[in-house]
Amino acid sequence: RVVPIFFSLLRMNNKSKVINDPVHGHITLPDYCLEVVDTPQFQRLRELKQMGAAYLVYPGASHNRFEHSLGVCHLAGQLLLQIQERQPELGINETDLKRVRLAGLCHDLGHGPFSHSFEGWASKQAGSWHHEDMSQKLFRYLVKDNNIDLDEEDIRVVIDLIGGKSSAPERDAPKQFMFDIVANSRNSVDVDKFDYLARDCYNMDFKSAYDFSRLMKFCRVIKNEICFHSKEVFNVYDMFHTRYSLFKQVYTHRVNKAIEYMIDDALTLADPYLKISDRIQDPETFYLLTDSLLNTIESSAIPEMQPARDIIRRIRKRQLYKITNDVLIPAEKKTHLRTNFRRTTC
């Protein structure tokens, strides 16, 4: 009779959970993070591929936004803890750690099915649509819907950290460097990038020389900004080179883009009947959209959705759109191009 009592006490007193992550090893999530993880809105991330349609080209790209979000939460906490240890004069406290971890955990809540390709489709429906904005809306809805114990100031700061910019005057937000951690709007060097580059490379077996742990080790806050030691300059170069290489060889691979265009067309054809575009502004209905949307279209019995089903069938049979040309356009020349290009379905 003693043994069951002993184990029940362990469960009651355990306010954190250790998770074995293939990229970062054993990571510890505190109780306030677990409260968010164990919600329908966050669990939805298990059903969103991190690399979207790339999984249909690269079989190794099967990881989801769920584990990426856990990794960003972990790295955000680790980075702030290291700064706290090296620079105690900054006054970093447990509340700061809580807010940064929650921002890292929830920064991708607003991604739609097939990730960034859906963002482009939604922008065409709504004029302008960004997953960061939906992440902020969805975080507020998650807190309310699940009765998470956060006050309004906590919610406001977490939302600002997700966006990478404080909504409060600088005098009321003295720790501006915290906005460099999850979504760095100054130079794009942040823990979100640290995790997704490492995770995508790991799952794709893509070789990279950069080491984000050294960047985290050799950083400090100077003039309210997170700065890196000058000897790490080549590590920063390697990070951006890895990102560029992944974009050119994987994210914008011609077959990957062809499949994304086909999914785009299928969503457009199905939208009048599934009302997908009606859900992209409302977090309460948006969070129900996952990668299973293609299966929903495919299994639909609505006769008018046959053209959408035909496109998905073509994806299944690898009868994909063909690329006719690939051109690199300098940024200064883009203003001369029309924005209403028409894509020919072939």
C-alpha positions, 0 to 999 in steps of 0.5 A: 500500500505504500508504493501507490501512495508514494507515486501519487505524491510524486505526481502531485509535487511534480510541477515540470516535465522532462521531454527528450528532444532529438535536437536539444536532448532532455528539456524541462518544461515548467508547469505554466508551459504545460498548462498551455501545451495541454490545450486543443489550440496548442495540440493542433500543432502536431497536425501541421508539418513544419516544412509544409508541402516539402514532406511530399518531396523530401520524406525526411521533412515529416516533423511538426510545428509542435516539437519546433515550438517546444524547442523555441520555448526551451532555447528562449528560456536558456538564452535568458537564463545565461544572460541573467547569470552573466549580467545580474545587473539587468534585473531579470526575474522569474516573471521575465523568464515565464513570459519569454518561454510562453512567447517561444512556446506560442509564437507559431500558433497562428500558422495555417495548413501547409505553413507559409504557402497557406499564408500566401493563399490567405493574403489573397483572400483577405488582402493582408494576412500574417501568421504572427498576427493570428498567433497573437490572437490565438494566444489570447483566445487560448488563455481565455478558452482554457482559463489559464492563470495569466493576468492582462499584463502577462498576456500583453507582454507575451503577445508583444514578444511574439510580434518582436516589438513592445506596444508600451512606451520605452520608459515602461518597457526597460528590458527592450533586449527581451524582444530580440530573443524570440522574434528579432525584428532588428537583425533576425538572429533569434531562437526561432531561427536557431531551432528551425534551422537545426531541426530542419537540417537534422530531419533532412540530414542537411549538413551545416557548419553553424553552431547556435549554442556558441552564439548563445554562449558568446552574447551579452546585452549592450545598450539594451540590445543582444549582441554577439562577440566579434569572434563569432562573426563567421558563425553568424555568416554560416547561420545565414548561409545555411538559411539561404541554402535551405531556401534555395535547395528545399523550401523553394525547390521547384517540385515543392513550389509546384505542389504548393501552387496545386494546393493553392488552386485546390483551396481556391476551388474548394473555398466556396463550399468549405468557407475556409476564407471565412475562418482565417480571421477568427481564432475560434474557428481558425485553430480547427484548420490543419493539414488534414484539410486536403483529406477533407477536400479529397473525401468530400461528396459535394459534386461541385468540388470535383475540380479540387479533388482532381487537383489533389488526385494529380498530387497523389499520382505525381502529375504535377505542374511543370516549371517553365523558367526560374529567374532571380529578380533583384529587389530593386527591380521588383517594383517594375513587375506586375503583382497580378500574375496569372498562373496557367494550370497545366 
